[in-house]
């Protein structure tokens, strides 16, 4: 079983305190989908605000 199988055809909710790594985990999962060949099927809506006093910020996306 691949790690991506844990996410396919399911919903995932990532929660945590401020600066706990939620965006980093989301990016890691997104990379799993890209590496598995789903890049053309992915839409990401990042509605987070810009960084305020070092908290928050937009997600960084791979170049490819």
Predicted model as a PDB file, atoms N, CA, C, CB and O in Angstrom, pLDDT in the B-factor column:
MODEL        1                                                                  
ATOM      1  N   UNK A   1       0.842  -1.181   0.000  1.00 73.00           N  
ATOM      2  CA  UNK A   1       0.000   0.000   0.000  1.00 73.00           C  
ATOM      3  C   UNK A   1       0.890   1.248   0.000  1.00 73.00           C  
ATOM      4  CB  UNK A   1      -0.960  -0.004   1.225  1.00 73.00           C  
ATOM      5  O   UNK A   1       1.742   1.418   0.872  1.00 73.00           O  
ATOM      6  N   UNK A   2       0.676   2.117  -0.995  1.00 86.00           N  
ATOM      7  CA  UNK A   2       1.416   3.373  -1.061  1.00 86.00           C  
ATOM      8  C   UNK A   2       0.857   4.355  -0.047  1.00 86.00           C  
ATOM      9  CB  UNK A   2       1.358   3.972  -2.478  1.00 86.00           C  
ATOM     10  O   UNK A   2      -0.289   4.236   0.387  1.00 86.00           O  
ATOM     11  N   UNK A   3       1.674   5.322   0.323  1.00 91.00           N  
ATOM     12  CA  UNK A   3       1.213   6.344   1.267  1.00 91.00           C  
ATOM     13  C   UNK A   3       0.045   7.139   0.694  1.00 91.00           C  
ATOM     14  CB  UNK A   3       2.362   7.291   1.631  1.00 91.00           C  
ATOM     15  O   UNK A   3      -0.835   7.571   1.438  1.00 91.00           O  
ATOM     16  N   UNK A   4       0.031   7.335  -0.627  1.00 92.00           N  
ATOM     17  CA  UNK A   4      -1.049   8.115  -1.248  1.00 92.00           C  
ATOM     18  C   UNK A   4      -2.397   7.397  -1.131  1.00 92.00           C  
ATOM     19  CB  UNK A   4      -0.726   8.385  -2.730  1.00 92.00           C  
ATOM     20  O   UNK A   4      -3.443   8.046  -1.126  1.00 92.00           O  
ATOM     21  N   UNK A   5      -2.378   6.073  -1.038  1.00 92.00           N  
ATOM     22  CA  UNK A   5      -3.628   5.319  -0.903  1.00 92.00           C  
ATOM     23  C   UNK A   5      -4.404   5.734   0.345  1.00 92.00           C  
ATOM     24  CB  UNK A   5      -3.337   3.818  -0.857  1.00 92.00           C  
ATOM     25  O   UNK A   5      -5.627   5.602   0.398  1.00 92.00           O  
ATOM     26  N   UNK A   6      -3.697   6.227   1.327  1.00 91.00           N  
ATOM     27  CA  UNK A   6      -4.333   6.697   2.554  1.00 91.00           C  
ATOM     28  C   UNK A   6      -5.238   7.907   2.292  1.00 91.00           C  
ATOM     29  CB  UNK A   6      -3.267   7.053   3.593  1.00 91.00           C  
ATOM     30  O   UNK A   6      -6.174   8.155   3.052  1.00 91.00           O  
ATOM     31  N   UNK A   7      -4.962   8.663   1.215  1.00 92.00           N  
ATOM     32  CA  UNK A   7      -5.686   9.887   0.910  1.00 92.00           C  
ATOM     33  C   UNK A   7      -6.665   9.778  -0.255  1.00 92.00           C  
ATOM     34  CB  UNK A   7      -4.718  10.960   0.623  1.00 92.00           C  
ATOM     35  O   UNK A   7      -7.598  10.575  -0.353  1.00 92.00           O  
ATOM     36  N   UNK A   8      -6.466   8.810  -1.131  1.00 93.00           N  
ATOM     37  CA  UNK A   8      -7.320   8.691  -2.308  1.00 93.00           C  
ATOM     38  C   UNK A   8      -8.757   8.374  -1.928  1.00 93.00           C  
ATOM     39  CB  UNK A   8      -6.785   7.621  -3.240  1.00 93.00           C  
ATOM     40  O   UNK A   8      -9.014   7.523  -1.076  1.00 93.00           O  
ATOM     41  N   UNK A   9      -9.689   9.066  -2.567  1.00 91.00           N  
ATOM     42  CA  UNK A   9     -11.130   8.861  -2.376  1.00 91.00           C  
ATOM     43  C   UNK A   9     -11.564   9.064  -0.926  1.00 91.00           C  
ATOM     44  CB  UNK A   9     -11.517   7.466  -2.830  1.00 91.00           C  
ATOM     45  O   UNK A   9     -12.512   8.435  -0.456  1.00 91.00           O  
ATOM     46  N   UNK A  10     -10.864   9.941  -0.234  1.00 91.00           N  
ATOM     47  CA  UNK A  10     -11.186  10.261   1.154  1.00 91.00           C  
ATOM     48  C   UNK A  10     -11.086  11.764   1.351  1.00 91.00           C  
ATOM     49  CB  UNK A  10     -10.244   9.511   2.138  1.00 91.00           C  
ATOM     50  O   UNK A  10     -10.588  12.480   0.482  1.00 91.00           O  
ATOM     51  N   UNK A  11     -11.547  12.227   2.468  1.00 91.00           N  
ATOM     52  CA  UNK A  11     -11.399  13.625   2.855  1.00 91.00           C  
ATOM     53  C   UNK A  11     -10.422  13.680   4.015  1.00 91.00           C  
ATOM     54  CB  UNK A  11     -12.776  14.268   3.238  1.00 91.00           C  
ATOM     55  O   UNK A  11     -10.407  12.804   4.880  1.00 91.00           O  
ATOM     56  N   UNK A  12      -9.609  14.722   4.017  1.00 91.00           N  
ATOM     57  CA  UNK A  12      -8.607  14.864   5.056  1.00 91.00           C  
ATOM     58  C   UNK A  12      -8.730  16.245   5.670  1.00 91.00           C  
ATOM     59  CB  UNK A  12      -7.186  14.631   4.499  1.00 91.00           C  
ATOM     60  O   UNK A  12      -8.742  17.248   4.956  1.00 91.00           O  
ATOM     61  N   UNK A  13      -8.818  16.300   6.960  1.00 91.00           N  
ATOM     62  CA  UNK A  13      -8.867  17.561   7.680  1.00 91.00           C  
ATOM     63  C   UNK A  13      -7.593  17.679   8.496  1.00 91.00           C  
ATOM     64  CB  UNK A  13     -10.134  17.656   8.588  1.00 91.00           C  
ATOM     65  O   UNK A  13      -7.281  16.816   9.315  1.00 91.00           O  
ATOM     66  N   UNK A  14      -6.866  18.756   8.261  1.00 90.00           N  
ATOM     67  CA  UNK A  14      -5.618  18.990   8.983  1.00 90.00           C  
ATOM     68  C   UNK A  14      -5.855  20.139   9.946  1.00 90.00           C  
ATOM     69  CB  UNK A  14      -4.428  19.300   8.004  1.00 90.00           C  
ATOM     70  O   UNK A  14      -6.179  21.252   9.530  1.00 90.00           O  
ATOM     71  N   UNK A  15      -5.693  19.867  11.230  1.00 91.00           N  
ATOM     72  CA  UNK A  15      -5.922  20.891  12.251  1.00 91.00           C  
ATOM     73  C   UNK A  15      -4.704  20.979  13.160  1.00 91.00           C  
ATOM     74  CB  UNK A  15      -7.200  20.580  13.077  1.00 91.00           C  
ATOM     75  O   UNK A  15      -3.916  20.039  13.266  1.00 91.00           O  
ATOM     76  N   UNK A  16      -4.572  22.116  13.807  1.00 90.00           N  
ATOM     77  CA  UNK A  16      -3.470  22.279  14.750  1.00 90.00           C  
ATOM     78  C   UNK A  16      -3.327  23.726  15.168  1.00 90.00           C  
ATOM     79  CB  UNK A  16      -2.166  21.778  14.146  1.00 90.00           C  
ATOM     80  O   UNK A  16      -3.955  24.621  14.601  1.00 90.00           O  
ATOM     81  N   UNK A  17      -2.505  23.936  16.153  1.00 90.00           N  
ATOM     82  CA  UNK A  17      -2.235  25.276  16.646  1.00 90.00           C  
ATOM     83  C   UNK A  17      -1.460  26.088  15.619  1.00 90.00           C  
ATOM     84  CB  UNK A  17      -1.465  25.214  17.958  1.00 90.00           C  
ATOM     85  O   UNK A  17      -0.965  25.548  14.630  1.00 90.00           O  
ATOM     86  N   UNK A  18      -1.361  27.373  15.859  1.00 86.00           N  
ATOM     87  CA  UNK A  18      -0.585  28.277  15.020  1.00 86.00           C  
ATOM     88  C   UNK A  18       0.860  27.783  14.965  1.00 86.00           C  
ATOM     89  CB  UNK A  18      -0.655  29.737  15.558  1.00 86.00           C  
ATOM     90  O   UNK A  18       1.429  27.387  15.982  1.00 86.00           O  
ATOM     91  N   UNK A  19       1.440  27.810  13.774  1.00 84.00           N  
ATOM     92  CA  UNK A  19       2.834  27.397  13.553  1.00 84.00           C  
ATOM     93  C   UNK A  19       3.109  25.952  13.971  1.00 84.00           C  
ATOM     94  CB  UNK A  19       3.764  28.318  14.309  1.00 84.00           C  
ATOM     95  O   UNK A  19       4.207  25.635  14.428  1.00 84.00           O  
ATOM     96  N   UNK A  20       2.114  25.078  13.814  1.00 89.00           N  
ATOM     97  CA  UNK A  20       2.311  23.674  14.183  1.00 89.00           C  
ATOM     98  C   UNK A  20       2.675  22.803  12.988  1.00 89.00           C  
ATOM     99  CB  UNK A  20       1.063  23.132  14.841  1.00 89.00           C  
ATOM    100  O   UNK A  20       2.946  21.614  13.157  1.00 89.00           O  
ATOM    101  N   UNK A  21       2.687  23.382  11.762  1.00 87.00           N  
ATOM    102  CA  UNK A  21       3.090  22.617  10.586  1.00 87.00           C  
ATOM    103  C   UNK A  21       1.952  22.174   9.682  1.00 87.00           C  
ATOM    104  CB  UNK A  21       3.836  21.429  11.018  1.00 87.00           C  
ATOM    105  O   UNK A  21       2.133  21.273   8.863  1.00 87.00           O  
ATOM    106  N   UNK A  22       0.787  22.785   9.814  1.00 88.00           N  
ATOM    107  CA  UNK A  22      -0.364  22.399   8.980  1.00 88.00           C  
ATOM    108  C   UNK A  22      -0.083  22.642   7.500  1.00 88.00           C  
ATOM    109  CB  UNK A  22      -1.620  23.177   9.405  1.00 88.00           C  
ATOM    110  O   UNK A  22      -0.369  21.782   6.666  1.00 88.00           O  
ATOM    111  N   UNK A  23       0.468  23.792   7.171  1.00 86.00           N  
ATOM    112  CA  UNK A  23       0.766  24.106   5.773  1.00 86.00           C  
ATOM    113  C   UNK A  23       1.861  23.199   5.238  1.00 86.00           C  
ATOM    114  CB  UNK A  23       1.181  25.575   5.626  1.00 86.00           C  
ATOM    115  O   UNK A  23       1.793  22.759   4.090  1.00 86.00           O  
ATOM    116  N   UNK A  24       2.849  22.919   6.036  1.00 88.00           N  
ATOM    117  CA  UNK A  24       3.928  22.016   5.628  1.00 88.00           C  
ATOM    118  C   UNK A  24       3.383  20.615   5.353  1.00 88.00           C  
ATOM    119  CB  UNK A  24       5.024  21.959   6.713  1.00 88.00           C  
ATOM    120  O   UNK A  24       3.774  19.983   4.372  1.00 88.00           O  
ATOM    121  N   UNK A  25       2.496  20.132   6.198  1.00 91.00           N  
ATOM    122  CA  UNK A  25       1.890  18.812   5.995  1.00 91.00           C  
ATOM    123  C   UNK A  25       1.021  18.804   4.741  1.00 91.00           C  
ATOM    124  CB  UNK A  25       1.050  18.407   7.223  1.00 91.00           C  
ATOM    125  O   UNK A  25       1.028  17.833   3.984  1.00 91.00           O  
ATOM    126  N   UNK A  26       0.279  19.879   4.520  1.00 90.00           N  
ATOM    127  CA  UNK A  26      -0.543  19.989   3.310  1.00 90.00           C  
ATOM    128  C   UNK A  26       0.346  19.950   2.069  1.00 90.00           C  
ATOM    129  CB  UNK A  26      -1.384  21.294   3.332  1.00 90.00           C  
ATOM    130  O   UNK A  26       0.015  19.286   1.087  1.00 90.00           O  
ATOM    131  N   UNK A  27       1.458  20.652   2.112  1.00 89.00           N  
ATOM    132  CA  UNK A  27       2.407  20.652   0.990  1.00 89.00           C  
ATOM    133  C   UNK A  27       2.984  19.266   0.753  1.00 89.00           C  
ATOM    134  CB  UNK A  27       3.540  21.648   1.246  1.00 89.00           C  
ATOM    135  O   UNK A  27       3.166  18.852  -0.392  1.00 89.00           O  
ATOM    136  N   UNK A  28       3.270  18.554   1.828  1.00 91.00           N  
ATOM    137  CA  UNK A  28       3.818  17.196   1.701  1.00 91.00           C  
ATOM    138  C   UNK A  28       2.799  16.267   1.031  1.00 91.00           C  
ATOM    139  CB  UNK A  28       4.219  16.637   3.093  1.00 91.00           C  
ATOM    140  O   UNK A  28       3.159  15.468   0.167  1.00 91.00           O  
ATOM    141  N   UNK A  29       1.547  16.374   1.428  1.00 92.00           N  
ATOM    142  CA  UNK A  29       0.491  15.545   0.828  1.00 92.00           C  
ATOM    143  C   UNK A  29       0.288  15.933  -0.633  1.00 92.00           C  
ATOM    144  CB  UNK A  29      -0.840  15.693   1.614  1.00 92.00           C  
ATOM    145  O   UNK A  29       0.123  15.063  -1.488  1.00 92.00           O  
ATOM    146  N   UNK A  30       0.300  17.210  -0.919  1.00 91.00           N  
ATOM    147  CA  UNK A  30       0.184  17.680  -2.301  1.00 91.00           C  
ATOM    148  C   UNK A  30       1.309  17.103  -3.150  1.00 91.00           C  
ATOM    149  CB  UNK A  30       0.206  19.221  -2.357  1.00 91.00           C  
ATOM    150  O   UNK A  30       1.074  16.684  -4.283  1.00 91.00           O  
ATOM    151  N   UNK A  31       2.511  17.078  -2.624  1.00 91.00           N  
ATOM    152  CA  UNK A  31       3.651  16.525  -3.370  1.00 91.00           C  
ATOM    153  C   UNK A  31       3.457  15.043  -3.641  1.00 91.00           C  
ATOM    154  CB  UNK A  31       4.959  16.749  -2.600  1.00 91.00           C  
ATOM    155  O   UNK A  31       3.867  14.556  -4.695  1.00 91.00           O  
ATOM    156  N   UNK A  32       2.838  14.309  -2.707  1.00 93.00           N  
ATOM    157  CA  UNK A  32       2.538  12.889  -2.939  1.00 93.00           C  
ATOM    158  C   UNK A  32       1.666  12.715  -4.182  1.00 93.00           C  
ATOM    159  CB  UNK A  32       1.834  12.277  -1.706  1.00 93.00           C  
ATOM    160  O   UNK A  32       1.913  11.844  -5.016  1.00 93.00           O  
ATOM    161  N   UNK A  33       0.637  13.566  -4.288  1.00 93.00           N  
ATOM    162  CA  UNK A  33      -0.263  13.491  -5.439  1.00 93.00           C  
ATOM    163  C   UNK A  33       0.459  13.865  -6.731  1.00 93.00           C  
ATOM    164  CB  UNK A  33      -1.471  14.408  -5.230  1.00 93.00           C  
ATOM    165  O   UNK A  33       0.249  13.231  -7.766  1.00 93.00           O  
ATOM    166  N   UNK A  34       1.295  14.878  -6.677  1.00 91.00           N  
ATOM    167  CA  UNK A  34       2.056  15.284  -7.866  1.00 91.00           C  
ATOM    168  C   UNK A  34       2.984  14.154  -8.299  1.00 91.00           C  
ATOM    169  CB  UNK A  34       2.873  16.577  -7.586  1.00 91.00           C  
ATOM    170  O   UNK A  34       3.037  13.812  -9.480  1.00 91.00           O  
ATOM    171  N   UNK A  35       3.706  13.580  -7.358  1.00 92.00           N  
ATOM    172  CA  UNK A  35       4.638  12.490  -7.664  1.00 92.00           C  
ATOM    173  C   UNK A  35       3.921  11.257  -8.216  1.00 92.00           C  
ATOM    174  CB  UNK A  35       5.424  12.110  -6.414  1.00 92.00           C  
ATOM    175  O   UNK A  35       4.507  10.486  -8.975  1.00 92.00           O  
ATOM    176  N   UNK A  36       2.666  11.072  -7.839  1.00 94.00           N  
ATOM    177  CA  UNK A  36       1.885   9.912  -8.304  1.00 94.00           C  
ATOM    178  C   UNK A  36       1.217  10.172  -9.649  1.00 94.00           C  
ATOM    179  CB  UNK A  36       0.823   9.545  -7.271  1.00 94.00           C  
ATOM    180  O   UNK A  36       0.510   9.308 -10.167  1.00 94.00           O  
ATOM    181  N   UNK A  37       1.439  11.364 -10.223  1.00 93.00           N  
ATOM    182  CA  UNK A  37       0.912  11.638 -11.554  1.00 93.00           C  
ATOM    183  C   UNK A  37      -0.426  12.354 -11.595  1.00 93.00           C  
ATOM    184  CB  UNK A  37       0.788  10.382 -12.281  1.00 93.00           C  
ATOM    185  O   UNK A  37      -1.065  12.400 -12.646  1.00 93.00           O  
ATOM    186  N   UNK A  38      -0.860  12.906 -10.490  1.00 93.00           N  
ATOM    187  CA  UNK A  38      -2.159  13.582 -10.430  1.00 93.00           C  
ATOM    188  C   UNK A  38      -2.064  15.097 -10.637  1.00 93.00           C  
ATOM    189  CB  UNK A  38      -2.814  13.299  -9.100  1.00 93.00           C  
ATOM    190  O   UNK A  38      -3.050  15.804 -10.427  1.00 93.00           O  
ATOM    191  N   UNK A  39      -0.916  15.600 -11.037  1.00 90.00           N  
ATOM    192  CA  UNK A  39      -0.714  17.058 -11.145  1.00 90.00           C  
ATOM    193  C   UNK A  39      -1.785  17.737 -12.004  1.00 90.00           C  
ATOM    194  CB  UNK A  39       0.668  17.351 -11.732  1.00 90.00           C  
ATOM    195  O   UNK A  39      -2.243  18.826 -11.658  1.00 90.00           O  
ATOM    196  N   UNK A  40      -2.187  17.124 -13.101  1.00 91.00           N  
ATOM    197  CA  UNK A  40      -3.180  17.720 -13.985  1.00 91.00           C  
ATOM    198  C   UNK A  40      -4.598  17.687 -13.438  1.00 91.00           C  
ATOM    199  CB  UNK A  40      -3.151  17.028 -15.294  1.00 91.00           C  
ATOM    200  O   UNK A  40      -5.497  18.313 -13.999  1.00 91.00           O  
ATOM    201  N   UNK A  41      -4.801  16.962 -12.348  1.00 91.00           N  
ATOM    202  CA  UNK A  41      -6.138  16.811 -11.767  1.00 91.00           C  
ATOM    203  C   UNK A  41      -6.309  17.581 -10.456  1.00 91.00           C  
ATOM    204  CB  UNK A  41      -6.429  15.346 -11.530  1.00 91.00           C  
ATOM    205  O   UNK A  41      -7.336  17.451  -9.791  1.00 91.00           O  
ATOM    206  N   UNK A  42      -5.306  18.381 -10.085  1.00 88.00           N  
ATOM    207  CA  UNK A  42      -5.312  19.050  -8.782  1.00 88.00           C  
ATOM    208  C   UNK A  42      -5.670  20.519  -8.930  1.00 88.00           C  
ATOM    209  CB  UNK A  42      -3.949  18.909  -8.096  1.00 88.00           C  
ATOM    210  O   UNK A  42      -5.153  21.212  -9.806  1.00 88.00           O  
ATOM    211  N   UNK A  43      -6.555  20.980  -8.067  1.00 87.00           N  
ATOM    212  CA  UNK A  43      -6.843  22.401  -7.930  1.00 87.00           C  
ATOM    213  C   UNK A  43      -6.649  22.760  -6.470  1.00 87.00           C  
ATOM    214  CB  UNK A  43      -8.293  22.754  -8.420  1.00 87.00           C  
ATOM    215  O   UNK A  43      -7.188  22.093  -5.586  1.00 87.00           O  
ATOM    216  N   UNK A  44      -5.887  23.800  -6.213  1.00 85.00           N  
ATOM    217  CA  UNK A  44      -5.640  24.234  -4.839  1.00 85.00           C  
ATOM    218  C   UNK A  44      -6.207  25.629  -4.660  1.00 85.00           C  
ATOM    219  CB  UNK A  44      -4.121  24.206  -4.499  1.00 85.00           C  
ATOM    220  O   UNK A  44      -5.892  26.535  -5.432  1.00 85.00           O  
ATOM    221  N   UNK A  45      -7.036  25.804  -3.651  1.00 82.00           N  
ATOM    222  CA  UNK A  45      -7.561  27.113  -3.279  1.00 82.00           C  
ATOM    223  C   UNK A  45      -6.914  27.488  -1.954  1.00 82.00           C  
ATOM    224  CB  UNK A  45      -9.140  27.108  -3.176  1.00 82.00           C  
ATOM    225  O   UNK A  45      -7.256  26.933  -0.910  1.00 82.00           O  
ATOM    226  N   UNK A  46      -5.992  28.418  -1.999  1.00 79.00           N  
ATOM    227  CA  UNK A  46      -5.301  28.854  -0.788  1.00 79.00           C  
ATOM    228  C   UNK A  46      -5.895  30.192  -0.380  1.00 79.00           C  
ATOM    229  CB  UNK A  46      -3.747  28.962  -1.010  1.00 79.00           C  
ATOM    230  O   UNK A  46      -5.555  31.226  -0.955  1.00 79.00           O  
ATOM    231  N   UNK A  47      -6.774  30.179   0.602  1.00 78.00           N  
ATOM    232  CA  UNK A  47      -7.466  31.390   1.024  1.00 78.00           C  
ATOM    233  C   UNK A  47      -6.869  31.965   2.307  1.00 78.00           C  
ATOM    234  CB  UNK A  47      -8.946  31.102   1.223  1.00 78.00           C  
ATOM    235  O   UNK A  47      -7.484  32.793   2.978  1.00 78.00           O  
ATOM    236  N   UNK A  48      -5.669  31.514   2.630  1.00 76.00           N  
ATOM    237  CA  UNK A  48      -5.034  32.020   3.840  1.00 76.00           C  
ATOM    238  C   UNK A  48      -4.557  33.452   3.621  1.00 76.00           C  
ATOM    239  CB  UNK A  48      -3.859  31.116   4.257  1.00 76.00           C  
ATOM    240  O   UNK A  48      -4.238  33.849   2.501  1.00 76.00           O  
ATOM    241  N   UNK A  49      -4.512  34.212   4.698  1.00 76.00           N  
ATOM    242  CA  UNK A  49      -3.997  35.582   4.574  1.00 76.00           C  
ATOM    243  C   UNK A  49      -2.485  35.562   4.444  1.00 76.00           C  
ATOM    244  CB  UNK A  49      -4.416  36.442   5.787  1.00 76.00           C  
ATOM    245  O   UNK A  49      -1.847  34.537   4.687  1.00 76.00           O  
ATOM    246  N   UNK A  50      -1.926  36.671   4.069  1.00 77.00           N  
ATOM    247  CA  UNK A  50      -0.472  36.788   4.080  1.00 77.00           C  
ATOM    248  C   UNK A  50       0.031  36.711   5.507  1.00 77.00           C  
ATOM    249  CB  UNK A  50      -0.016  38.101   3.415  1.00 77.00           C  
ATOM    250  O   UNK A  50      -0.758  36.757   6.451  1.00 77.00           O  
ATOM    251  N   UNK A  51       1.327  36.595   5.669  1.00 81.00           N  
ATOM    252  CA  UNK A  51       1.923  36.500   6.993  1.00 81.00           C  
ATOM    253  C   UNK A  51       1.694  37.785   7.787  1.00 81.00           C  
ATOM    254  CB  UNK A  51       3.420  36.204   6.884  1.00 81.00           C  
ATOM    255  O   UNK A  51       1.894  38.890   7.282  1.00 81.00           O  
ATOM    256  N   UNK A  52       1.271  37.614   9.041  1.00 81.00           N  
ATOM    257  CA  UNK A  52       1.060  38.741   9.943  1.00 81.00           C  
ATOM    258  C   UNK A  52       1.862  38.478  11.212  1.00 81.00           C  
ATOM    259  CB  UNK A  52      -0.466  38.946  10.265  1.00 81.00           C  
ATOM    260  O   UNK A  52       1.567  37.544  11.958  1.00 81.00           O  
ATOM    261  N   UNK A  53       2.861  39.291  11.450  1.00 84.00           N  
ATOM    262  CA  UNK A  53       3.727  39.127  12.630  1.00 84.00           C  
ATOM    263  C   UNK A  53       4.335  37.725  12.690  1.00 84.00           C  
ATOM    264  CB  UNK A  53       2.931  39.405  13.917  1.00 84.00           C  
ATOM    265  O   UNK A  53       4.472  37.145  13.767  1.00 84.00           O  
ATOM    266  N   UNK A  54       4.692  37.193  11.535  1.00 79.00           N  
ATOM    267  CA  UNK A  54       5.323  35.880  11.479  1.00 79.00           C  
ATOM    268  C   UNK A  54       4.381  34.703  11.580  1.00 79.00           C  
ATOM    269  CB  UNK A  54       6.307  35.777  12.545  1.00 79.00           C  
ATOM    270  O   UNK A  54       4.823  33.558  11.662  1.00 79.00           O  
ATOM    271  N   UNK A  55       3.078  34.973  11.577  1.00 81.00           N  
ATOM    272  CA  UNK A  55       2.092  33.896  11.678  1.00 81.00           C  
ATOM    273  C   UNK A  55       1.307  33.837  10.380  1.00 81.00           C  
ATOM    274  CB  UNK A  55       1.139  34.109  12.895  1.00 81.00           C  
ATOM    275  O   UNK A  55       0.888  34.862   9.843  1.00 81.00           O  
ATOM    276  N   UNK A  56       1.113  32.618   9.883  1.00 77.00           N  
ATOM    277  CA  UNK A  56       0.338  32.441   8.667  1.00 77.00           C  
ATOM    278  C   UNK A  56       1.167  32.673   7.422  1.00 77.00           C  
ATOM    279  CB  UNK A  56      -0.844  33.363   8.670  1.00 77.00           C  
ATOM    280  O   UNK A  56       2.381  32.866   7.489  1.00 77.00           O  
ATOM    281  N   UNK A  57       0.502  32.653   6.305  1.00 76.00           N  
ATOM    282  CA  UNK A  57       1.182  32.862   5.034  1.00 76.00           C  
ATOM    283  C   UNK A  57       0.666  31.898   3.981  1.00 76.00           C  
ATOM    284  CB  UNK A  57       2.691  32.703   5.200  1.00 76.00           C  
ATOM    285  O   UNK A  57       0.019  30.895   4.284  1.00 76.00           O  
ATOM    286  N   UNK A  58       0.967  32.229   2.759  1.00 78.00           N  
ATOM    287  CA  UNK A  58       0.524  31.422   1.615  1.00 78.00           C  
ATOM    288  C   UNK A  58       1.365  30.167   1.504  1.00 78.00           C  
ATOM    289  CB  UNK A  58       0.600  32.231   0.306  1.00 78.00           C  
ATOM    290  O   UNK A  58       2.510  30.121   1.952  1.00 78.00           O  
ATOM    291  N   UNK A  59       0.772  29.151   0.897  1.00 79.00           N  
ATOM    292  CA  UNK A  59       1.460  27.909   0.651  1.00 79.00           C  
ATOM    293  C   UNK A  59       2.414  28.080  -0.533  1.00 79.00           C  
ATOM    294  CB  UNK A  59       0.453  26.774   0.392  1.00 79.00           C  
ATOM    295  O   UNK A  59       2.088  28.766  -1.501  1.00 79.00           O  
ATOM    296  N   UNK A  60       3.578  27.463  -0.455  1.00 76.00           N  
ATOM    297  CA  UNK A  60       4.528  27.485  -1.563  1.00 76.00           C  
ATOM    298  C   UNK A  60       4.280  26.246  -2.424  1.00 76.00           C  
ATOM    299  CB  UNK A  60       6.014  27.530  -1.044  1.00 76.00           C  
ATOM    300  O   UNK A  60       4.081  25.148  -1.905  1.00 76.00           O  
ATOM    301  N   UNK A  61       4.295  26.435  -3.740  1.00 72.00           N  
ATOM    302  CA  UNK A  61       4.015  25.333  -4.648  1.00 72.00           C  
ATOM    303  C   UNK A  61       5.262  24.959  -5.434  1.00 72.00           C  
ATOM    304  CB  UNK A  61       2.874  25.697  -5.601  1.00 72.00           C  
ATOM    305  O   UNK A  61       6.120  25.806  -5.681  1.00 72.00           O  
ATOM    306  N   UNK A  62       5.365  23.695  -5.827  1.00 67.00           N  
ATOM    307  CA  UNK A  62       6.505  23.252  -6.632  1.00 67.00           C  
ATOM    308  C   UNK A  62       6.547  23.999  -7.958  1.00 67.00           C  
ATOM    309  CB  UNK A  62       6.436  21.735  -6.881  1.00 67.00           C  
ATOM    310  O   UNK A  62       5.516  24.440  -8.467  1.00 67.00           O  
ATOM    311  N   UNK A  63       7.731  24.135  -8.502  1.00 68.00           N  
ATOM    312  CA  UNK A  63       7.920  24.824  -9.792  1.00 68.00           C  
ATOM    313  C   UNK A  63       7.243  24.080 -10.930  1.00 68.00           C  
ATOM    314  CB  UNK A  63       9.409  24.985 -10.098  1.00 68.00           C  
ATOM    315  O   UNK A  63       6.738  24.703 -11.865  1.00 68.00           O  
ATOM    316  N   UNK A  64       7.227  22.740 -10.862  1.00 62.00           N  
ATOM    317  CA  UNK A  64       6.682  21.950 -11.964  1.00 62.00           C  
ATOM    318  C   UNK A  64       5.257  21.523 -11.696  1.00 62.00           C  
ATOM    319  CB  UNK A  64       7.539  20.732 -12.214  1.00 62.00           C  
ATOM    320  O   UNK A  64       4.649  20.849 -12.527  1.00 62.00           O  
TER     321      UNK A  64                                                      
ENDMDL                                                                          
END                                                                             
